[in-house]
């Protein structure tokens, strides 16, 4: 029986993804473990492996297609012994027209619920989700497509993203457009044909009866917490001359960053604690450790520690020394952890990743250094796995390399704190009643007041400061 390949859920929160590239083409043999395609989420590009054997009979969604909903049909595999040329998508659908193939994404069949063994959807993993097709949908004709169905449960209109965008621009009512794509899905040419004909079909009686209710749009709701709603696009444009700016559409990463950090500032009550940490002892120890590093098989130093490696280690140890601070908020309780998980902000073009160093309190400085170099390289290539940047209790954001002396950072939910690290610089301080020149680094801890009270936050950052100024404590 043919195997439907569905758009996988690569993380618990993923709703859509971009099909960046097919690594197999129609007619290619497929084995379990073969990489079929590359899928772009809002954070990463991931290779997706096959879990069944057969021949890739049909690619339904071409590479380069954006915003493919999770569980949409993207390809069909002919099982062993089947003729690939006779395999039909979605249990009997005919080959899509070239125009439809270029943009349409077929809805998965609901005719037969697959057995649990026939599906393997692993959020955060690298396997495709499959649905075995046992029989054609009711009413489907052999060798033909299923009857056209423009609206699903709850009156949903099935339309491609391009069709929806054109309909919005042209003022076309999708509910009154007849679709010609797979399973009656509305595609771009349908919207263009409706526009060219001077209008659309009259809405169904039910839709017409409900039209008065939907005629007046509801006022824009204020965000949680009673804050006023933001300005609309047209309102923002109104402040500026039309030829004075360029509009840059948001990608998935920037949308996610904007949403999560806005929610963080609205929901998590932030407060900030700042300390100055002397670095002289740390810099001497770092120099000694780097000088004593052996050589790897290529003749290069086995490791090269950075100040940030010490910061990560110190933050991990501080969390375990102040266990009440090693926790996150979870609605009606806090979750307190046994080991320290420290995220580290890595800037990339258009956004940032925060890969998490697990068990940072237990790892050596050289291990932390190697992990961070690997994470940073794969973050810039968008090759991190979701489980590598999700979770964590706290994070470190270091802008010292840009010469920033002091700043505050926004907590990354569901974490309960984040440490903003400034540049190390020579400053004059008073020691034993006399001025002295020392190297100092300013650090600011942002705390979620639901989890950390002022005294607890102060205890945490004091433990961190003590480790930075007496770094030998990180080696024992």
N, C-alpha and C positions, 0 to 999 in steps of 0.2 A: 504494500500500500504506500502511496506517496506520503512524504513527510513535509509539513509546512514549517518553514523557518520563520520565526517571529522576532520582532525587534525586542532584544533582551533588556531587562531591568538591571543595569550595572551598579546601581546603588539603591538603598532603600527609598530615597526621595526622588529618583529619576522618573520623569513623566514623558520626556521626549529626548531624542538624540539625533545627531546628524550621521548619516551613512557616508563616511568620508571616502572609503575606498574598498572595492571588492578585490580580494587577493586570489579568488578563484573565478573562472569564467564558465559560462554555460557549456555543458558537455564534459567538464573536468570531473575526474573521479575524486571522491571525498572519503577520507578515513577519519575515524574517531581521533581527535587531537589535532587535526589539520586546522590551520588558521583560515577562516572563511573571509573575514572582513575586518575593517577598522571602524570603530564607532566613536564619535566624538560626543562626550557629555559636556556639561558646563565647566568641568574642571580638567578633563584629561582625554587623551586619545588612547583607546584600549583595543588590543587584539582579541578577537572573539573566536573561540575554538568550536569545532563540530563535535557532537557527541554520538552521531550515527554515521553509518557507512552508506554509500550509494553514489549517485551521479547528480551533480548540480544541473537539474533539468531546466529551471527557469529562474531568472532574476527579475523580480517584480518591481523592486525599488532600485533605480540606478544609483551609482555612486555620485556623491555630490549633493544628494537630496537632504534638505535641512528639516528639522522639527518633525521627525517621524515618531508618532506616538508609540509608547511601549505596547507590545503585543500586536502591533500591526504586522500583517504578512509582508515579508520582504523577499522571500525566495521559496522555491519548492525543490526538494531533493527526491529523485527517483530511487526507491529502495532496490536492494539487490534483486536482480531478475526481472525488473520492470523496464519497459522501453521508454527512455527519457522523452522521446518525441511525442509519446501518447499521454504523458502525464499532464494533468490539468491542475491549475492553481485552485485552491479552496474547494477541492472535491468536485471538479467537473467544469470549472470555468474555462472558457476558451482563451486564446491568446489575446492580450490586450492590444488595442490599436497603437501604432507608434506614438501618436500624440498622448495617449493615456499613459503609456509606459514611461514617457519622459517625465511625468509629474505625478501620476496617481499612485496611491498606496492602498492596496486592497485591504478591506476589513477582514479580520479573521472569521472563519466560519463558526457558527454557533450550533450547527446541526447536531453534532455528536460531541458530548463532553469527553475529553480524553482521559484515559486512566492515569492515575498519578505517575506511573512509571514512564508515561510517554512525554512528560514535561520535565524540564530541568531549568528552572529559573533561579539563578543564584545571585541575589543582590550583592554587588561588590565583587562578583566573581567574573570568570571569563568564558562562560558557556552560553550558547544560544538557547532560547526557549523554543521548544518544538511542540507541534500539535499534530497527532496522527489523524488522517482523514479516513474515516471508515465508510461514509456514504455521502451522496450528494445531498445538498439542502432540499427541503421539501419544495416541489414545484420546479426544480432545475431540470432542464432538458439535456439528454446525453450530448456531449460535445458542445454545449452552449453555456451561457452564463446564467446565474440565478436571476429571478425576476428583479426588476429594478425596484429599489427601496430607498427612498430619499431620506426618510426619517426613521431613527431607531427608537428604542425605549425612551420615553420621556420627551418625544418630539425632537430628538437630536437630528440635525441635518448633516449628512456625510458629504464633506467637500474637502478638496485638497487645500493646503495653505495658500497656494498661489491663487486659486479660485476665490478664496475668502478675501484675500487682499484686493483683487480686482473688483470684486463685488462691493467692497467697502468704498473704494475710490470712485466707482461709477454709480453708486447709489442703487444697486440691484438687490432685490429681496431674494436671498437664496432659498427661502422656503417655497417660492413659487417657480423655481427653476428646475427643469427636468434634467437629470444627470445621464450622461452617456458613458461614464467610466465604469470600471468593474463594480458589480453589485449596485448599480445606480448612483455611484459616487459622482458628485458634481466636480467637473474639472474646468480648467480655464476657458476652453473653447465653448463650453455651455454658457458661461457667463457672458462671453463676448457675443455669442449668437443672440442671447436674450437682449443685450444692449442694442445690437444692430437692428433687431426687429421692432424696436421702438417701445419695448416694455417686456414684461414677463407674463406668464400665465396668471390668471386670477387665483388668489389664494383659496384654499379649501374652506368650506363653510365653517369648520371648527376654528380655523385660524382667524377668519374674518370676525367670528363672534367674540374672540378674545382680543382682537385688535384694540378696542377702546381702552382696555386695561393697561396695555403696553404702550399706549400713545404718548403718555407723558413720562419721560424717564425720571427715575427716582433721583433725588439730589445726591451728590457725591458724599459718601459717608466719611466722617472724620476718622483718622487713625485711632488705634487703641490708646486709651489714656486721655482722650478728649482733645488732643492736639489738632490744630486746624489742618485741613487738607492742603496738599501742595498745589502750586500753580500748574495749570494745564499747559500743554505745548504751545497753543495759540497765545496764551497769556504771556509766556516767556518770550516768544517771538516778538510780541508787541513792544517790548522794551528796546529793541535793537533795530538798526537799519537793515534792510533785507539783504544787502550785498556785503555785510560786514562780518559774516560768519559762515562756517561750513557745518552742515549737519552730519554727525557721525553716528550711525545706528549702533545700538548696544548689542554686544555679543552675549552669549549665555553666561559667561563668567562674570562680566560686569553687572548683569542683572542680578545674579545670585549674591554678589558682594553687596550691592546696594540694598537689596531686600533684607539680608541677614543682619547687616550692621545697623540699618535703620531700626529694625526690630530690637536689636540689642540695646540701643540707646533709649528706646521707648519703654522697654520692659524691665531691663536689668538696671537697678539704681546704682550708678557708678559713684565711687569716691576714690580719691587719689592720695598716695603716700610717697614722698620723695626723700631719698637719702643720697649722700655723696660717699662713694667708696674709694678708698686709697688703693692704688694698683701697684705700688712699687714692689711689694713682695711677690705678687702674682707674676709680674713681668720678669722678675729674676728667675722664678721657678720655671716659667714657660721657656725661657732661653736655655736653661739647664736641661730640661726634658727634651727639647728639640735637638740640642747638640748631642744628646746621648742616644738618639734614635738610630737603630741599625739600618741596614740597606735591604731593600726588597730584591727580588730576582732580577729586576731590570737595573739594579744599581742605584735606584733613587731612595731617598729617605723613607723609612717604613711609615712614618707619620710626620705631620707638621701641625702642631696644635695652634689654634687661634684663641684670642681672648673670648670669643663667643662660645667655644667649646667649654671653657671654664665656667662661663655664665650658665650654660645649660646644666652642667653637672651641679653647680651650686644651687640652682633652683630646684633640681630634683631632690637633692639632699635636704634642702630647707623644708620641702613639703613633707618629707617623712619625719623630720624633727618637730614639725608642728602639724600633727596628723589631723587636727580638726579643720585645717585649711586645705587639706588634700581631698576636696569634696566638690560636688556640683549640685545645682538646684534641680529638683525633679517634681515640680508642682506641689504635692503635699508632703514632701520629705526631701532630705538631701542624700546623695549617694556618696559614701566615704570610701576611698580606695586604699588598698594595701601597698601598692607600688606607685611610683611617681611617673606620670606621663606628661612630657613637656613638648608642646608644639613649638615650631620655629618658623617665623615668617620668612618666606623666600619670594622676593620680587621678580616678576616676569613681565613681559610686554602685555599691557592691558589689564594687569591684576596681580594677584599673589596666591601662592599656595602656603599652607601651614602643615608640612609633614610633622608627624609626631614621633619623638624618640621615646619608645616604650622602656619602662624600667630604668629611667635615666639615673636613678639613685644607685643602681647596682652596677652600671657599666663603667668601664675605665674611660679615661679621657681620650685615649687613642681610638677606642671603639666608637665613641661618640663622634670623634672627628671624621672617621671613615664613613660612618652612616650619613653624616650631614653632607659630605662631599657627594656621595651617591644620590641622596635625596635632591640636592640642589641641581645636579646635572639632569636628572630625570624630570624634575619639576619644570625646568626651562624647556624641555622637549615635550612637556605634557604627557609624560609616560608613567606618572604615579598611579598606583591603584587606589581606589577609594578607601580601603582599609588602612592605607598608609597616611592619609591626611584627615581622617575622621576621628572623633573622640578627643581625648586629652583633658587634662584638668586645668592647665595654665599654658601660656605661650610666652615666647620671648620675641620681641620686635626690636632689632638693633639698627639704628640709623647713624651710629657713630662714624661709619666709613664715609658718610656724606658731610661730616663736620657738624652735625646737629648736636647741640649741647644738652638740650632738655626738651621733652615732648610728652604728651599723654596718648595712650593708645586705647582703642575701643575693644572691649571684650568680645571674643569670638564664641558665640553660643555653641554648645551648652557649657563651655568652660566658665569658671568662676573668677578668673583673674588673668591679667596679662602684664608683663614687665616691659616697659619702654626703656631701652638702654641708649645713653648718649655717648658722645666721643670722650675718650680719655685725653686729658690735657694737663699741662703743668700749671699748678696754682700755688699761690703763697698761702700757707696756713700757719697757725700759731701752735708750736709744740714746746712744751716745757717752758712756757713764758717767752719764747723767742720765735721770730718768723722763720719758716722753713719752706722750701720748695718741694712739693710732692706731685705725683701724677694722680689725678682724680677723675672719676667717672660718675656722672649723675644718672641715677636710675629712679624711675617712677612706676609704682605698682598700682594699676587700676583694679579695684575690687568690686565684686557684686555684693552689695550690702545684704542681700537675702541670705548669703552663705557666710560671709566674713563680716563681723563687726569691726569697729575701728581698732580695738585692742588686739584682736586676732590677726588682722592685716598687718599691724605694726610688729607683732611677734614674728610673722612670716618674713617680712622684709628685713628685720633685724637679724634673723638667722641667715638670710642670704648675704647680707653685708659682712657678717662675721666670717663666713666661708671665703668670700672674695678677698678679704684683708688678711686672712690666715689660711692660704690655699693648701698648706700641707695637710689640713684636715680632709681634703678631698682624696688624698692618696691612701688613707688608712681605713 
